[in-house]
Amino acid sequence: MAKSYYEILGISKTASDTEIKSAYRKLAKKYHPDLNPGDKVAADMFKDVNEAYEVLSDPQKRAAYDKPGGSTGGGSSRSGGGSDFGGASFFDDFVNMFNGQGKESGGSSSGGDISLNVTLTFEEAAFGVAKDITVNRFESCSACRGTGAKGGTQYVKCNNCGGTGKVRFAQETPFGRVVSMKACNVCGGSGKIVKEPCPTCGGRGLLRKNTTLRITFPAGIEPNQIMTVPGEGERSRSGAKAGNLVLMVNVMPHKYFKRKGLDLAIEVPITFTQALLGDKIMVPTLKGAKVAFPLPEGTQSGTTFKLKGHGIENSKKGMTGDLLVTIDIELPKNLTKEQKSKIKELHESFKPEQYEVSREFFKK
């Protein structure tokens, strides 16, 4: 029995959107083809995980899937307890037989998915960017218009199916012998046989080439996020459905800023006199502008202040993160004798109760 989409992602049927997203990212990274080269099991799991996420992350598709006997029509995994024959429900096949829609073995297959790693700068991931991505993939041969035949028209009628592209077949079922139609395995369902192969593509109808795509990465995209671009994978002959382009997004670290969801975090060094007396400091933002911040008197090292609305904006969610400013007090080096003397004099003027943290620590 095929696993349900919930089982594939390892979550319960009551899982929240956040739990679904978290499970998907973890598994997609685990089974990503670039991390498992040549591993067919991992490649199949990667497709199953993407298929499951595509359904469960969409409220309407998920609702349809959760209904008794529900199906999204997109893949082989199904919920419920029906038996599977050849990767699809027997009852689906049985119904299709009477509709003249038997499984088309030997027909044109869909194009495969293409996986690529894409590296964005910290700012590109935060603000969003449109980038040109070069994809090496099969494209339709222009010489034969993807037909595989010389000149695009050199065909003869397929003798196996008489040019119909379909042949009759019989299948034994619990309800008796059922006769149905399927795609001709000789001509692949086209009803035609190539008389003379196209010399440009060798009769394949496809040529491998580099194609440049303009891909828009949304603002707030996260490191290690997997982004699927439908229909931009491998092409197939005879207009079969193209595969998807699967992008693993890497984000370069920033010298000063770190991300915490939509929030940005930064450490700002100040002098010990600024910490003691307070001061107005200028805090840098990721957009380049600086924000004036009144540093209170007696600020301790490690204290974090929140500057509202200076984080990452997510227009889709209508939210903007904050800038988390952590204070790092820097002590001066290479003090002169005079400076040491003045600091010592200043230190001796302080009373023990002015050091609250130290007093409480040593008191305990």
N, C-alpha and C positions, 0 to 999 in steps of 0.2 A: 504494500500500500504506500503510495507516494506521501511524502511529508506535506503538511499544510504550511502555509506561509509563516504562521506563528512558530511552528516547530523549526523551520529553516533559520529564523532569526533568534530562536531560543528565548522567546518571550511568551507571556500569557495572553489570552484573548482580550483581557482588560487592560493591556499595556497602554500607557499614555503616549502621546506624540514624542515626548522627550525620550522615553524608554525605547521606542521604535528607532528613533534617529541614532541614539547611542549604540544600540545593538548593531545597527546597519554599518556604522562607521568602523566598529571594532572588527566585524567579520569581513567587510570589504577590504580592509587593510590586510587582514590575515590571509585572504585568498587571492589578493591582487596578482595578476599574471606576471607583473614585473618582479614580484618577490618570490614567485614560484615558477620560474621558467621551465617549460616542458612538462609541467605537472598537469595532466588532463583532469584529474580529480579536482584539483584546486580551481582549474578553469571552469569546470562545470558548476562547482559550488559558488564561484564568483558570479556566474550568470543567474543561478538560483537566488542568491542574496539580492542582487539588483532587481530581479523580477518581483521578489517578495516585497522589497521596499517600495517599488513603484506603485504597488497596489495598496499596501497598508498605510503609506504616507498620504494617500489621497482619501479624504473623508468619504466621498461618493463611491469610489471604487471599493473601499474597505467595507462600507455598508452593504454594497451589493454582494461582496464576497462572503460576508458573515451570514447572509440569509441561508436558510436550509437549501442545500443543493446549489448554492450560489457559485458563480464562476466569473472571472474577468475576461475570459477568452484569450488571455495572453500567454499562458504557459501550461506546463504539464503538471505542476503541483496543484493539488486541490484539497479543500477541507472536506470533512465527512468521511464515510466509511465505504464508498464504492470501490470495487476492484478495478485495477488498471490493466489494460492489455496494450503493450507496446507504447506505454507512456501516456495514453489518454484513456478516459473512462470508456468502458465497453458500451455503456448506454448511449454515449455520444456517437460512437461509431454506428450503433444499431439505428439510431434516428437518422444519421447521415445517409445510411444505405437507401432508405426510402425516399430521401430527398435528392438522390443522385449525387451525393457529395462524399464519396468514399475517400479514404486517405490517399494522397497522391504520392505514393512511393515512386521514386524515379523522376519526379518533377524537379523544376528548378528550385534550388534551396536558397534561403535568405543569405545575405552577406554576413560575414562574421564581424564581431566587435573589434575595434582597434583601441588599444590601451596606450596612453602616453603620460609621461611625467611633465608637468608644467611648473616652472618656478616663477613666483611673483615676488616683487619687492614688498617690504612691510607696508609701504604707503599704497601700492597698487591693491593689495588685499583689503586694506582699510577703506579706501575711497572708491574702489571699483575701477576697472580698466577694460578697454577693448584691445585685444592683441591679435596679431597675425600668427597663426599656428600652422606649421607645415606638416602635412600628413601624407605619408607614403601609402597609397592604396590602389586597388584596382578601379579603373574607370572604364566606361563604355568605349569601345574602339570606334573612332569617328569614321574610319574607312568603310566599315561594314554596318555602322549604326548599331553596334552591339549584337548583331545577329549571328556573327561567326561565318557568314557566307560571303563569298567574293562579290563585291558590288552591292551587298546587302539584299540581293534578290535571287541568288542562284540556289533555288530549292527544288526538291522533288517531293511528291506526296509520299508520306510514310505508308508502306504496305502493311505494316503490322496492325495499324488502327484504321487504315483506309482514309487517313487525313483528318479524322475526327479528333485526334489527340487523346481519346479515351478507349479503354478496353473493358470488357465485362469480366468480372471475377465472382466466384462463389465463396461463401464463408459459412461454416457450420456454427450455429448459435444455439443456445438453449431453447430457442423458439423454432428451430428447424433450419433448413438450408436457405440462405438468403443470397440472392444474386444482386450485385451492385456494379458500379462503374469506378474505375480508377484511372489515373493518368497513365498514358502509354509509356512503358519503360524504355522504348526504343528511341522515340523522338522527344521524350521528356514532357509530353503533353501539348506540344506545339502543332502536331499533325504534319510536320515538315522534316525533311532530312536535307542537310547541307550537301549540295551537289559538288561544289568546289570550295574548299576552305579559304577564308580570307588570308592573303599572304602577309598582311600587316600584323595580325594577332594570332595567326596559326589556327584559326577556327574557334578560338576560345571566346571571342566576342568582347574580351576585356584586355586592357593593357595596364601594367603597373606604372604609376607616375606620381610625382610630388604635386600635391594640391595645397594651395594656401587658403586657409579659412580664417575669417574674422570672427573671433570668439569674444563675447562679452562676459567678463567675470563680475558678478554683482558685488556691491560694496558690503564689507563685513564678512566676506568668505573666509573660512577658517583654515588653519594649517591642517594638512592631511585629509581635507574634505575631498570626496569623490564627486565629480561633476559629470553628468551624462548628457551628451548632445545627441538627441535622436536623429537617426537617418544619415549621419555623417561618417559611418564606418565603411566597411568593404561593400562595393557594388556587386551585383550578380547579373547574370544574363537574363534576357527576356523580361526585364522590368520587375524582377522579383524584389521583395522588400530589402532595402539596404540595412546593414548593421548599424550599431551605434558607436560613437566616439566617446570613450571613457577616459576622463582626465583626472589624474591624481595630482592634487594641488599642493605644492611645496611653497612655503613662505619663508623668505630670508629674514633672519633676526635683525632688529634695529639696534643701533649702538646705545640708545638711551631708553627707548620705550619698550614695554612688554604688554602683551594682551591678556586680558581676563574677560573673555566673552566680548561684550561691547565696551567694556571699560579699558582704559589705558592706565598703565602704572609707570611712574618715573621716580627716580631718586634724585633729590636736589641737594647739593652740598652747600652749607652755609658756614659762616665763621662762628666761633664760640661767643663772640661779642654780640653778634646778631641774635643768637639763641638766648643770651642773657637779657639783652635790652629790648629785643623785638625790633622789627624793621619791615619795610615794604620791599618784597623781593619780586623779581620778574620771573615767572614760571613759563618755560617754553611749551608750546602745543605742537601736535603732529602736523598741523596745517602751516606751521612756520611762524605764526604770530605769537606774541608773549602776553601773558595775563598777569596783571598786578595783583599780588596777594599780600595782605597785611599779616605778617608773621607775629603771633602774640609773644609777649615777654615771657621768658622762662620756658621756651619750647625745648622739649627733650629730644635727643637723637632717637630715631626710629618712629617718631610720631607721624601718623598719616592723616593728611587733610584731603577732603573731597571737593573738587571743583566741578560743579554740576554742568552737564551738557557739553563738556570739552573732550568726550570720548569719541567712539566710532558711531556713525549714524547708519541705521538700517531703515531705509525708506519703506521697504516692503512691510516691516512690522510697525513702522511709525514710531521708532524708538531711537534714542541717542544715549550712549553710555557716558560715564563720567571720567574725569582725570583724577587718579589717585596719586597724591604727592607725598612721598615719604621723605622726611628730613634726615639728612646725614650731616652731623656736626664735624667739621674738619678742624683739627687742632694745628696751630702753627709749629713749624720746625725751625731749627737753628736759631734758638733764642739767644739774645745777647745777655750779658751779666746784668745790665740795667733792667732789661725786660723781666728777667727772672726775679730780680729783687722786687720790682713793682707787683708782679703776680703773687709773690709770696706775701707781700704786705697786704694785698687785696684778700688773699685766702685767709689770712689770720683775722681779717675784719669780719668774716662771715661767722654767723652763729650756727650751732648744730641743727637747730630746728628749721634752718633754711634749706636743709638737704632732706626732703621728706622721704624719698625712696631709700636712701642709705640708712636713715634713722630707723625706719621700719624693718629693714632687712637685718641689721645688726641687733635690733631689739629682740627679734624672734630667735 
